[in-house]
Amino acid sequence: MLTTDNYILGRWIAGDGEGQALYNAVTGSVISKASTKGLDFASILDYARTKGNPALRKMSFHERGLMIRALAIHLREHLDEFYRVSYQTGATKADSWVDIEGGIGNLFSYASLRRKFPDTPYCLDGEHHQLGKANTFIGHHLLIPKEGVAVHINAFNFPVWGMLEKIAVNLLAGMPAVVKPATVTSYLTEAVVKQIAASGILPDGALQLICGSAGDMLTHVGSQDVVTFTGSASTGLMLKSGKSILEENVPFTMEADSLNCIVLGEDVVPGMPEWDLFIKEVRKEMTTKCGQKCTAIRRIFVPENKIEEVQIALGKALAQTVIGNPLNEKVRMGSLAGETQRREVKEQVQKLLASSQIIYGSLDSVEVVDADAGTGAFMSPLLLLNEHPFTGKEVHEVEAFGPVSTLMPYTSMDEAIALAKMGKGSLVSSIVTADKNIAKEYVLGAGMYHGRILILNEQCAKENTGHGSPLPLLVHGGPGRAGGGEEMGGIRGVKHYMQRVAIQGSPDMITAVSNVYQPGATGNTGTIHPFKKYFEELVIGDQLVTEKRLITSEDIDRFADLSGDHFYAHLTETDFTGTMFEKQVAHGYFIMSAAAGLFVDSYEKNPVLLNYGIDELRFTKPVYPGAEIHIRFTCKEKISQEKKEPTDIDKGIVKWLVEMIDETDEIVGVATILTMVAMQVR
């Protein structure tokens, strides 16, 4: 029998013994076996910490991001292979697209996120804090990659996306991973990891794969490690309560299956675009991946006077869903991941039937195309009705992890919100409405019980990604039953794999540690204007202190005429009684423009290619006619840029701190300007 192997310690290794048989979910035939018996989990984690971690920690965010991008490009070259394997999990082409190309899309998203970080292995977090009146003592926060390993324990429903969406984040943060997918579909994860390993793109030890039982792995985790879990709440609780997890205070992120809900607004009636969107969304969430999604809609809340119309419409929509072999182009819903999953779903449905009734579908039979309903793990979509949702508690406590959802009535928005909360925390909820007030009331009333809320109406119909689609740059998780964790989330997710350390010291010391100039640090003044230096020649702290310029009333008048900004405070004839100003005041934008005139070296061609932005511009003190201003202009941060085309100029981005200072040595304005600076021709 073929084996689904483990990728550990830099090589492929099969576990000992018979192992667990893995089945084709469509035909019921055995694909391979998987085993982790005999594996030394302590050595596996140690290999990640001692081999993969140092290699990743030495790389900058930009290098790690480009590595992730190269990996995504490589995996896209093997899509046909991944799809062929994915069909065996019971997934249709559309289901597989979400899992495979959605996962690769996450890699691309996090690769692009590198531009939000400096070109260093670590980064500052937030703004500095002045801790002394003389500005000789400041504080900041620094994020440094942890020295451990990320252990990802994933669910069976998304064997590719579940892995890639998590490793994209930990790799960008500079941390290796050990991935343990659910055994039942681990053969698909193995196919992807084989291509990752063959590519040679990741450093040794950056990614290891466990196909089978996790054994005693979690007894070997330590304080520098991070554990993430996706699956049932009961299993997550058991793992989270492990001795090593508790004693070592190991960060544990749980994303558990939850009783997600959708609400039809009281304003929506048949014939409205929102009505059709609602029916389409429920049908899609019940049948995509055969309902095996942690974000699938389990509870449907509808105004009491529309229950019958919704029941009829959903029945018609579900009846159009062709079930069967996912290789058949006509099929829109495949099978569950295996017979074990089908048996578990039926057991959960029986519990729901204590207070609900089936109004569409059959628990015992299903018509399939191009397949055998007996040998394959096929199941009919089941729509249930619970007419008394406040007394029938099973629907708010029991989840059937398949194509099953329950319809329930509500009489007011207060009731809809109360019912949504009865799920005790979920990953996602949706409200379908054309009424802004209804949307606001629901979000503010139920938001604390959900990790994400989709407000669906005609306006966003074409571009919305759907109730069940977590997005890389938004957090994926939820409170309470949903696990209390947050995955992905863009920059937020990356920070989860880094240690935040508060640093305190002089501006010079914080500048040296962070490689970002801090206000008040000693500048490097010299005879060469900073704009005459190429990117490589510039040093953080390179500084120019300009000559002074007298600000006159005539300057202010001319700028008002040129810009068209005749705000009363800029006019000499204004009566300033009761205003914040003593007399005519200079435009802040004039002071910024005058600052540019003072610090820009404009008479000769130089390495500065262009100025493309101003960040954090603030005007902190009024400037009146007769004031003399000068500028302290300092190289704050440098970020190299990769070429988009071979013919592009070698260049980088330089951030400059611009401090506008008056004759009393007080700062009247401050800004960060960004310039694109050429590198020397190589």
N, C-alpha and C positions, 0 to 999 in steps of 0.2 A: 504494500500500500504506500502511496505517496505520502510525504510528510510536509506539514507546514512548519518551517523551521524558525529558530530564534536567531536574531542578529545581535550578537553580544561579543564583547572583547575583541572587536574588529573582525569577526568572522561569523559564518553561518554554522549553527550547531543545532542538531536535533535532540530533543529530550529523550530520556530513557523510557522503557516500558511501552505498554500498549497505547497510552495516550487517549485523548478524546476524539471520537470520529466526527468529522465535519461533513455536512450534507449539502447537496444541491437542493435549495428550497423549492424549486419548481418540479423536479423529477423525483426527489427523495433518495437519489443515489449517493453513495459515499464519494466524497472528493479526495479527502486525505485525513490524516490524523495529526493532532497537535499535542505536544507534551513539554513540560518544563521540569520534569523529574530529573534530579541530578544536577541541576544548575546551582551555582554558588552565587546567590543574590547579593551577598556582601561584596564579593569581588566585582560584580557587575556595576554596582553603585560606585565602588571605589575607582573603577576604570573611568567612569564618567567624570568623577571629581578630579582625578590626577592627570587624565589625558585630555579629555574634551574641554574641561573648564578652563585650564590655563590658556589653551589655544584661542578660545573664544574671548576670554577676558583681555587678551592682548590686542584684539582687533577693535577698531573704532566703530561707532554706530554706522557710519557710512560704509565701511568695509563689510560689516555684517549684513547691512541692507542689500548691498550689491551681491553678496553671496546668496541671500534668500531669493533675489530676483533671478540669478543664474539657475537656481534650483527650480524655480517655477517654469522658466523657459524650457529647461530640460524635460520636466515632467509632461509638458504639453506635447512633446514629441512622441509620447507613448500612450496617448489617449485611447487608441483603438484596443490596445492590449488591456488597459484597465476596464474598459467597457465590457469586453468579452468575459472577464472574470466577474464583474459586477452583476451581470444577468443571473449568475448562479445564486445570488442572494435573494432573488425574487424581485429585483428592482427593474422598473421599466427604463427606457432611454431617458425620459424626463427625470425620473428619480435619481438615476446615476449621474445625470448632469449636475444636479444640486450637490451630490456627494463628492464627485470627482473634480469637476471644473469649479464648483463653488469653493472647494478646499484649496485648489491651486490659485483661485482668485484671492483668497486670503493671504497667500504668500506674496502676491503682487502688491496687495494693499499695504502690508507691513514693510515690504521693501521700499515703497514710496515714502513711508513714514520716516525713513532715515533723515529726510530733509528737515524734519522738525527737531532734530538733535544736532549737537555739535559734532565735529569730526574728531572725537576723542572717545575712549572706552567708557567714560563716565560723564555725568552732566550735573549742572546746578538745577535745583528745583525751586521755583518761585523767585521772589525778589530778596535782596539783602535787607538787613535790619540794622539801623544805626543804634548801637547800645551805649554810646557815650556822647556827651555834648560836643566834644572837640573832634568827633569822627575819627578817633584813633583806635576805636574798638567796635567791631561790627560782627554780625552773625549772619549765617547763610545755611542752606541745606544742600547737601551733596548726595547724589545717587550713585552708588557703586555696585557693580554686578556681584551677586552672592558667590561664594566659593563652592556651592553645592551642586546638586542635580535636581532637575524638575522631573518628578515621577507622575506620569499621566495615565490614569486608569479610565478607559473610555467605554462607551456603550456599544451595543451591536448594530444600532440602526444606521450610523454614519461612519463606517470603518475607514474612510479616507478623510473626509472633512473633519471628523473628530480629532484625528491626529494632526493634520496640517494647520487647522485653526489655532491649535495650542502651541505647536513647536515654532510657528512663525513668530509668536510673541516672545517665547523664552530665548530663541536664537538671537533676535534683535537685541534683547537685553544682555546677551553675553553669557547665557547659561545652557548647558547641555541637557538632554532629555533621555529618559527611559520611558518608552511607550508600551503600555499593556492594553491592547484592544480586547474587547469581548471575544472569547475564543470562537464562538459560533460563526463569526464572519471574519476571523483574523486572516484567512487566506487572501482576502482582498487587500488588507493592510500590508501583508507580506509582499504582494506583487508590487506595490508602490515603493516600499522600502528597498526592494531588490534594485530598482532603478536608481534610487537615491544613493545607495551604497556603490553601485557600479559607476556612477557619475564622478565620484571622487571630489565633489564640490565641497562637502562638509569636512571639517577636520576630524581625525580619528577620535572616537569617543563622544562626538557631538550628538549622535543619535544611536540608540540601541532599541531593539524590538523584542518583546516577550509575547510569544503566542501560546497561551495556556494559562494555567494557574499562576497567580502572583506569589504563591508560596509564602515564605517568611520575609519577603522583601521589605515590607513596611516596618519590620522590627529593626532594620538597619538604617533608617533615615535619621538625620541629625538636624541641628538648628539652622544650618546653612542651606538645607534642602527645602523644596516646595512640593507639595502633593496636590494634584487636582483630581477630582472624581466626577464622572458623569454616569448617572444610572439611577437606580431606585433609591428613595429616601432611606429605606430601612438598611440597605447595604452601606450607603454613605455614612449613616450614623454609626454603624458598627466599626467601619474603618477609621472614622474621625475620633473614635473613643479609644484607639489603640494606645498602648502603654508608651511607646516611643514618641508618638505624635504629641501626647499630653506632656510627657516629661521634658522633651526637647523644645516644646512650643513651636512645632513645625507648622508653618502656614499651610492651611488645608482649605482649598476652594472646592465647594460642592455645587454642582449644577444638577438638580434632581428633577425627575419627571413630576409634572404638576398638573392640576386640573384647570388648565387655561380656559378662558371663556370669551365669548363674543356677545355683544349687546346690540340689538336692533333698536335704534332711536324711536321714540314715540312719534316723531314727525314723519317717518318714512312709511310710504304706502305703495301698493303695487302700481307700476307704471313709472315710478321715479327711478332714475339711474342708480340711486343708492340701494333700492330694493334688489335690483339685478346683481349689484356688487356683493350684497350680503349673501344671496343664495349661492353665487359662484364661489365666494370665499369659503363658505361652510363645506360645500361639496369638495373643493380642492383640498382642504385641510383634513377631511375624512378619508380621502382616497390616495393622496400623495404618500409614497413609501408605505402604502397599505395602512396608513394611520399610525405607523411606528415612528412618531416624531415627538421629542420632548416638548415641542411647542404646539402640537396639534390641538385643535379645538375640541374640548371634552364637554363643555357646558354651553348651551345656547339659550340666551335670555331674550324673550320676545314679548312685546306688549300683549296683554291677555286677549284683547279683541282681534289680534292678528295671528293667533296660534294656528287656527285651521288653515288659513291661507299659506302660511309658511310651511306647514306640514305637507300640503299638496305640492307646493313649488319645489321643496327639497326632494320629495319622492320622485318627481319627474326628472329632476337633475341627476339624482343618483341612479335612476333607471337607465340613463344614457351611458353609464360607465361600463365599458367592456372589460371583463376580468379574464385573466388567463396567462399564457406564456408570454413573458415580457419581450421575447424575440419577435413576436407577431406584431406587425405595425399597427393593427387595429386595437390592440390591448392598451388600456389606459390605467389599469391597476393590476399589479402582479400579486405575488404571494407574500405571506409573512416570512420572516427569516428562517423559520423552521417549525417542525411539528411541536416542539416544546413551547414555542411562543404561542402557537395557535391554541394549545391546551390551556395555557395560562390566561389568555384573553377570554376564552369561554368560561373559565372558572370565575373571573372577575365580573363578567356579564351576569352570571347567575346571582351574584351578590347585588348587583344593581336592580335586578328584577324584583327584589323584595319590595321596592317602592316605585318602580317604573314599569312600563310595558313597551314591547317592541312595536313600532308603527311602520317600520320599513325594514325589509330584509329578513333573512332566516338564520337562526343560530346553528341549524343542522345541515343545510344544503346550500350550494352555490353553483351557478352555471358558469363554466369556464370555456375558453376558446383555446384550442391547440394544446391542451394539457389534460391531465387526469386529476380531478378534484380530490381523489382519495389519496394518491401518493404525494401530491404537492401540498404545500401548507397554505391552501387557498381558503378565503373566508369572505362571506358576503358583507358588504357595508351594513351596519346596524344603526338605525336611528331610533332612539327611545324617547318616550314622553313621560315626564314626571309632572303631574298636575298640581302637586302640593310640595313645592321645593323647600318651604320653610320647615316642614315636618319630616319629609323623606330625606334623612341625612346621608344615606349611602352615596348619593350622587355627588356630594361634596367631600367624600372621603375615599371613595374607591375609584381607581383608574384602570380601565381596560385598555391596554397599550396596543391598540389595533384600530381598525376602521369603525370606531364606535363613538357616538356622541349623543347627548341627551338634551331634548328640547324642553324648556320650562317657561312658564308665564310670569310676568310681573305687572303691577298695576300703577307704579309710579317710578320716577328715577331714583327716589330714595330706596325703593325696594330693589331695583336693579343693582344699585351700589351695595346694598346689604347682602344680596345673593352672591355678588362677585367676591366679597370678602369672606364668604363662608368656605371658600377653597383654601383658606389659611395660607395664602401666599402662592403666587404663580410666576412663571417666566414671562408670560405675555397675555395681554387682553386687548380686544379690539372693540371700538365703538363705531358703529356705522350710522352716520347722521349728516344732514345738511344744515343743521342748526348749531351755530357757534356756542350758544348758551348751554345747550345740552352737552356738547363736547366738553366745555369748560367744567360744568358741574360734575360730569363723570370722572374726568381726569383728576380733579382736585379731591373728589370724594373717595375714589378707589385707588389712586396712584400709589399710596403707601403699601398696598398689598401686591403690587406687580412690578416686575423688573423692567418692563417695556409696555407702552400702550400705543397702538396704531389707531389714529383717527382717520377713518376711511370715508371719503365722499367723492363726488364726481370730479372735483377739481384735481385730485391727485391720482385718479383711477389709472391713468396710462403709465405713470412712472412709479407708483408704489410697488414695493417688493413683496408685499403680502404679510399676512398675520404671522406666518410661521418661519420667516426668514431673518435670522440674526445677521447683523451687519458688522464687519470688522472694526469699524470706528466707533460703534456704540456698544455699551456694556450688554453682555448676555448673561443673565442670571436673575435671581429674584429672591425675595425675603421668605421667611417661614418655611413652609413645606418645600419650596423650590430650592432650598439649600443655603440661602443667605450669601451666595458667592457672586462674583463678577468675573466673567471671562472677556477676552478681547478688549473692547473699549478704547482702542487707539493707544494714545500715550499712557492713559491710566493703566492699561493692562501691562505694558512694558515695566512700569514702576513696581508692579507686584513682584517681579523677579529681581529687584535690586534693593539694596539696603539704604535707607535714608538716614544719613548721619548729620546731625547739627554740627557745624564748625564755627568756631569763634576765634577771633584774633584781629590783628591790625589789617587795614585794607591791603597793605603790601603782601602779607602772608596769605590772605584769602585769594588774592589775585594769583599768586604763585601756585597755590594748590589747585585752583579751579581752572586756570588758564583763560580766565575771563577778567578783564580789567574791572576793578571795583572803584567807585567814586572815592576820592581821597587818597588813593595809592600814589606812590611816587612815579612821575612820568619820565620817559626817556626823551629828553629834549636834545636836539642836535642841530647841526647846520643844514642838513638835508631835509627838504619838505617831505612829509610822509607820502604825498601824492606822486613823488618822483621815484618811489620804491616799488619794485615788483612784488607780487604776492609773497614769494618766498623770502624776500628781504625784510618784510615788515615783521616787527616784533610786538607782541602784546604789551601795551604801555607806551609805544612810540607816541610822542606828544608834540603838538605845536601850540604855543601861546602867542596869539596874534597882537598886532598893534591895536590901539583904541580908535573908536569912531564916535564922533559927536553926533547925537541925535537932535535934529532941529524941527521946529514947527513946520517949516517948509517941506522937510522930508515927509512928514506925516500927511500933509495936504496933497503932495504929489502922489503918494502911494494910494490915498483915498480915491483920487481921480483916476489913476491907472487901473486899480482893481474894481472900482465901483462900490467899494465898501465905505459908505458914509454913515456908519453907526454914530449915534449922537456923541459918544465919548471921544470920538476922533476929531470933533469939530471945535474950533477955538471959541465960537460964539455961544456954546452951550452954557447954560446956568447949571453948575455942578452941585448946587445945594440939594442935599438928600440923596446924592449918588455915592458910589463907592470910590470916586476919584476926586482929586484935588483940582485938576485942570485937564486940558487936552492930553490924551494918553496915546502912545504909539500902538499901532496894530501889532498884535503878537506875530502875525505872519510877516509883517515888515521887519521885525527884529530877527526872525528866522532867516529872511532873505538877506538882510544886512550881514548876518552871521556867515552865510555862504560866501558873500563878497569878501569877507575877511579871511576865511580859511581856505578858499579854493585857489589853487595855483593855476591860473587860467591862460597864461601867455605862451606856454609851450606844450607840445604834445607830450603826454606822460602815460604811465601804465594804467591809469584809471580809465576804464572803457565807458562807464556810465554810472549815474546815480539813479537808483530805481526805487527808492522808498524812504519814508521817515516813520519810525516807530516811537511810541511813548513820548510824543511831543507834549510838553507842558509849559505854560507861562505862569511863573510863580510870583512875580512882583511887577507892578506897573512901571513902565518906562515913560518918563515925561521929557519934554524938550529940555535940552541942556545936559541930559545924562550922557555919560561916555561909557560905551560898552566895548568889551573885548571878549575873545573866545578862547576857551581851552578845549582843544580838539585832540582826542586820544583814540588810538587803535584799541578797540574793546574786545573783538573776537574775530577769528578767521575761520572760514569754512570753505574747503576746496570743493570744486565741482567737477564731476565727470563729464566727458564729452558725450553729446547726443549724436553727433555725426563726426566721422574721422576728420573732416575739414574744419571743425570748430576750433576756436582759439583756446589754448590752455588758460584757464582762469579760475578765480575763486571769489567768494563773497567776503567782504570785509565790513564789519560793523564798527562804527565810530561813535564815541560818546561826545556829544556837542554840549558844552556848558557855556551859557551866555551870562556874562558877569558884568556888573555895573561898576561905577567909580568907587563904590563903598565896599567892593569885593564880595557883594552878595549876588547869588545866582538869581537871575531874572527869568531864565528859561532853560530847559534841558530837553534833549532829544537824542535818539539814536538814528543815524542815517546809514543807509546801506549802499555800498558801491561795489561794482563789479571790477575786479582788478586783474590785469593780465599777468600770467607767469612768464618767466624768461623763456625765450625760444631755446628748445633743447636740440 
